[in-house]
Amino acid sequence: MKKRNYSISVAMATYNGEKYIVEQIKSILKNLSQEDELIISDDGSTDKTLFLINSFQDERIKIFKGPKKGVKQNFANALKHTNGEIIFLADQDDIWLFNKVTKVLEVFENTNCSCLVHDCSVVNEDLSEVLYDSFFLYRKSKYGIIRNIYKNRYLGCCMAFRSKMKEKILPIPQNIEMHDQWIGLLCEKDGGVEFLKEILLKYRRHENNTSQMKHYPLPKMIKNRYCLIKEYIKRIKRQI
């Protein structure tokens, strides 16, 4: 692997992920150089998740105790411990394609964007069936602050951003719905977001997914958007 212009951190949040964690970590490590790191915040797993992570015996993997406040704060905890110039988000149950990091870094090297979101295929639990060839087409993914407040097109497992954004992203408010939407909107405000129309990940859907692909009931949608807009405006004002 040729020397890169950027150091890489992968921020992963885990919780009782023994079923898929080995496949996912293997796919991530194949994308990393020896100078990169995989930061894992585990939120108190009671299954074999930690045992399986430790079985890799790879110095690039660093494990931290999560705050036990849900997936948003577990990701925030992982982000706090990252050291790389480009930070990738990773779920515990997907599969990275072999060229994910290379393709993403090409965009960062040739643009001034703060964040990149790439496309992915949506697959079933055992990877035997492709449910959607393109998440972008399914979700009509595109940049735009108002558009992505109305309907979130950011997908955390397909996102990477520059480390300068950490001080703007953290802390992640507890009362918002999605950490990826929060990150994407703040990056839109500072440097912009690129949407890369390349499939670089297999997005696994199963009964234990924390993210939803269906709409919430209208009252909950309204409440979620109100909280998001309120916190977003507060954060922007703080940064002025």
Number of C-alpha atoms within 10 A of each C-alpha: 7 5 8 11 11 14 16 26 26 24 27 24 27 25 21 18 21 20 13 17 23 18 15 16 23 13 18 20 19 14 17 21 15 10 13 20 23 27 26 28 27 25 22 15 16 11 13 13 22 20 10 16 18 12 10 13 9 13 11 17 17 17 19 15 14 23 16 13 10 14 21 18 22 24 27 23 26 26 26 15 16 22 16 18 16 23 25 26 22 26 22 24 25 24 24 26 16 16 13 20 19 12 14 23 18 11 16 20 11 8 12 13 18 23 29 23 26 25 24 26 19 21 20 15 15 10 15 8 10 14 15 15 15 18 20 23 12 13 13 11 22 18 18 15 18 10 12 18 18 11 16 21 22 27 22 20 25 26 23 28 23 21 20 12 18 16 10 17 19 15 14 19 19 14 12 20 18 20 20 19 21 22 22 31 24 21 23 18 13 14 15 19 25 21 18 18 15 16 19 21 22 22 26 22 20 12 6 9 12 10 12 8 9 6 9 11 8 9 8 12 14 13 13 17 16 14 15 21 14 11 18 17 10 11 18 12 9 9 8 5
